[in-house]
Amino acid sequence: MGPILRMPDPLPEPSDAASTSSPDEEKVRAAGALAAAAADIRLRGQRAGGAAQDVLDAQAFMAEDPTLRADVDTRIESGKTAERAVYEAFAAFRDLLTSMGGYMGERATDLDDVSQRVVAHLRGVSAPGVPSPDYPFVLVARDLAPADTALLDLDKVLALVTSDGGPTSHTAILAREKSIVAVVGATGALALEDGDIVIVDATSGEVTVSPSDEQRSAVETTLAARATEGERPVGPGTLADGTAVPLLANLGSVDGSRDALDKGAEGVGLFRTEFLFLDSEKAPTVAEQQEKYTQLLTDFAGKKVVVRALDAGADKPLSFLNDEPEENPALGLRGLRALRANEPILRDQLTALAAADAATNADLWVMAPMVSTVEETRYFTALAHELGLATAGVMVEVPAAALLADRILPDTDFASIGTNDLTQYTLAADRLLGSVASFQDPWHPAVLRLVGEVGRAGALLGKPVGICGEAAADPALAVVLVGLGATSLSMSPAALADVRAELALYTLEQAKSFAELALSANSAVEARAAVAAAATTLTTLTPPTTPTESE
Amino acid sequence: MPERTVTIASAHGLHARPASLFVQAVAGSGLPVELTKGDKTLNAASILGVISLGIEHGDEVTLSAEGDNADSVLDELATFLLTDHDA
C-alpha cells in the first residue's frame, strides 16, 4: 500500500522543423548528448552489476557508435535539428534490427531506450526511467526493461504494477526472484495518477485505488502479521489437516544450497545440470561431474534431491549436443531426444550421478527432461536403473505425456511436471515471445486439466507427482496444484515462505474443491478469480452462531 | 592490407555481450578495423553495424586493418572471435 509514481511517459517525437542553428553547432550538441548519455548509462551499469551491467554496457556502446554518429551528422548537414537527427538515426537502425526479427528484433527496445536518453539530454529534461524519490512508492509503468527491474531500489519500491506483460514475462520473473510485490498485465494501470494511494495484492492480482479506512487498516494488520511470519522458524510444508506437501527448491548450481536450506527447503525438486556443461565446448568428464554432484548431495545429506539430466535446446542450445539450426527449436531435437542422439553423454552423466550417490547419503532421484512417449519413458528409466540409480522418473512437459500419464507412470518411478513448458506446448505460445505472453498462464483450465490427469494417474498407481516450474511459486495456484494431485512442490527458494503459509490455511478437501472450481472455469482469469473468491469466503468465515429467531 | 578469416565460436553468435566486448577490443586497438561477412563490409568499432550483420555461431568473417601493429591487432581480434564468450 502506498502512493503511486508513474514512469515518465516516452518523450514525444522531435519535430522535423529546420534547425535555426548552424550544422556545426548542432553537431557539437549531438556529440555532447551522445557522450553524456553513454556516460550516464555506463554509470547505471556499474551500480547494477551482474547481467544488467552487460546489457547497459552494450547500450553505452550504441550511444558511442561511430556509424550512428556519422549518420546523425549527415542528417544534420541536411538542415535537421540535433534532436530530429538523433531520433531518425536511431529509428533507422531500429527498423533494420526489427526487420531481422528474433533476437535482433528484441534489441530494438534497447535502441529506443538509448535514443530517448540522448534526446532527453538534448532537451535538458529528465531521462525516462524509474523515478527515485526519497519516499516509498508504488511504481506504475507500461512495462519495465529488464535493466530497470534489476535496478529497482527495494527499500523504496513498495510494489510494481504494469499494464503489459504476462506472468512469465521477464518483469514478472525478475520481480518474483527479488520478492517484489507485483501485478503485471493490469489493464487500466495507465489511468492511475501520481499520488493516488493504492493497495496492491499480488496474490489476487488486484489493485485497489483510493482504499477506504477499513481496507487500509486491514492491510496494515496483514502486513504486521506477515512481518512476524517471516521470523517464524521454517518448517515442513503441510496442509491445515496435517497432509504433508514437501516444499523443495529449484537450483541451478551448488552455490544456492545454503540459501535454499536457510529458507526451509526440504530438499531439491529440480537441480538443473546445464551450468556444468555451458562452460565448455564438450561435455565435462565423469570425474569432473562426480565432484560437483558429490558437493550437492553432501549439502543436502539426508534429504531428497531430484537431478534433471542435461536439458539443452530451444532457449539454451549446446553445440556438442545439437548443432543443427532448426526452424522450431522448441519442437526440435531437445530434452531427452537430444540426449538419446548422444547417448554417451547421458551415460556419463548418469554414471557420475550414481558414483556421487554411492559416496553420500542424500536421497537421489534422477529425471529425464521433455519426455513425450511411453517408449522414451522405458528407455530412460531402464538406463538409469542399469547404471545403478534406484529412483528414475520423467518430466511431464509435453501434453502427450500428460494425457497418457496412466500409461507412462507404471513404467517409471515418479513424474515431475514442468509447468512453464507444459503451458507453452498446451497453448502453442512461445514462452520467450512477448507478443504471445498473455497465453503463457499456468492458471489456464486446459493446463490444469493436464496436471489433473497426471495427479490422478499418480494417486491410482501410488507414484509421486511433483511440480517444478513457476506455477508452484504462486501461493494460490500451489494450493490448486495440490488439489489436482501434486504430492510435492518445487520453486525458487524466495517463494517458499509464502507458499508454506498459504498451504497451511486449507485442508486437502478444500484444495480439491478449489481445483474443481479452477477446472470448470473458461479462462485463466476466471479460474484465478473463482479460487480467490472461494478462498476469501473460507478464511473470513466466522464460527457458527445461533440462528436469529424469526417470527 | 593484412586480414584474417575466422569462424565465430560463441554459441549465440556475435550478439549482445560478445558484440560489446568485441567492439570494446576494436576501439581499444586504436586502429581502424573493418569487418566483412559475405558481401558486407563495415567499421568493426560500430556495435550497431556488428549486430546488424546478424553473425551466428559458425559463420565465417574477415577482419582487415592497416597501420602499425596491424598484424598483432588482427591476431588478437581473431583469437577473440575464436573463443566462445557465451561459455
Contacts between the chains, C-beta under 8 A, distances in Angstrom:
chain1	res1	chain2	res2	distance
A	54	B	16	7.0
A	54	B	17	4.6
A	54	B	20	7.3
A	55	B	16	7.5
A	57	B	20	5.3
A	58	B	16	6.0
A	58	B	17	7.0
A	58	B	19	6.8
A	58	B	20	4.1
A	58	B	47	6.6
A	61	B	20	5.1
A	61	B	23	5.3
A	61	B	24	7.2
A	61	B	47	4.2
A	62	B	47	5.7
A	62	B	48	6.1
A	65	B	46	5.0
A	65	B	47	5.6
A	65	B	48	5.0
A	65	B	49	7.5
A	66	B	43	5.7
A	66	B	45	5.6
A	66	B	46	5.4
A	67	B	42	6.8
A	67	B	43	5.7
A	67	B	46	3.8
A	67	B	48	6.0
A	67	B	49	4.9
A	68	B	46	7.2
A	68	B	48	5.7
A	93	B	48	5.0
A	93	B	52	7.1
A	96	B	52	5.4
A	97	B	51	6.9
A	97	B	52	6.4
A	100	B	52	7.2
A	100	B	54	5.6
A	103	B	12	7.7
A	103	B	15	5.9
A	104	B	15	7.5
A	104	B	51	6.6
A	104	B	52	7.4
A	104	B	54	6.2
A	107	B	15	7.6
A	107	B	16	7.6
A	107	B	51	6.4
A	111	B	48	7.8
A	278	B	86	7.7
A	278	B	87	6.2
A	279	B	87	5.3
A	280	B	87	6.6
A	281	B	9	8.0
A	281	B	84	6.2
A	281	B	87	7.2
A	317	B	11	6.4
A	318	B	11	7.5
A	319	B	11	5.8
A	319	B	57	6.8
A	323	B	58	7.7
